[in-house]
Amino acid sequence: MGEVRVESLGEVEELRARIAAWRELKVSPVERMPEALWLEASVLAERFGVSTVSRALGIGYMGLRQRLG
């Protein structure tokens, strides 16, 4: 069980780094996050919960929740 948790933390860290990289490269401050990143965040939210993932990734709770349906 502990190994799954470590792998999961790695997934969250990897996505957090990719989101941070996108934020640094975006042209406009109001540019929306790409759907591919939202999709990956949604997969993690299904496993760990919307609140936990939104806080860990620094993304909006409502935007993530809406994508889950």
C-alpha positions in Angstrom: 0.0 0.0 0.0 2.8 2.4 0.8 4.4 1.9 -2.6 1.2 3.0 -4.4 1.1 6.2 -2.3 4.7 7.0 -3.2 4.0 6.5 -6.9 0.9 8.6 -6.6 2.8 11.4 -5.0 5.2 11.2 -7.9 2.3 11.6 -10.3 1.1 14.7 -8.5 4.6 16.2 -8.4 5.1 15.5 -12.1 1.8 17.2 -13.0 2.5 20.1 -10.7 5.8 20.7 -12.5 4.1 20.5 -15.9 1.5 23.1 -14.8 4.2 25.3 -13.4 6.1 25.1 -16.7 2.9 26.0 -18.6 2.3 29.0 -16.3 5.8 30.3 -17.1 5.4 30.0 -20.8 1.8 31.3 -21.2 1.5 34.5 -23.2 -1.4 36.1 -21.4 -2.3 36.2 -17.7 -5.9 35.1 -18.6 -4.9 32.2 -20.9 -6.8 29.1 -19.9 -5.0 25.9 -18.8 -4.9 23.3 -21.6 -7.5 20.6 -21.5 -4.9 17.9 -21.5 -3.6 19.2 -18.1 -7.2 19.4 -16.8 -7.8 15.8 -17.9 -4.8 14.6 -16.0 -5.8 16.5 -12.9 -9.3 15.0 -13.2 -7.9 11.5 -13.2 -6.0 12.3 -10.0 -9.1 13.9 -8.5 -11.1 10.8 -9.0 -8.5 8.9 -7.0 -7.7 11.4 -4.3 -10.5 13.9 -4.2 -11.1 17.3 -5.8 -10.0 19.3 -2.8 -6.8 17.5 -2.2 -5.7 17.6 -5.8 -6.7 21.2 -6.4 -4.7 22.3 -3.4 -1.7 20.2 -4.4 -1.6 21.4 -8.0 -2.6 25.0 -7.2 -5.6 24.9 -9.6 -9.2 26.0 -9.1 -11.5 23.7 -7.1 -14.6 24.6 -9.1 -12.9 24.2 -12.5 -11.7 20.7 -11.5 -15.0 19.7 -10.0 -17.0 20.7 -13.1 -14.7 18.6 -15.3 -15.6 15.5 -13.2 -19.3 15.9 -13.9 
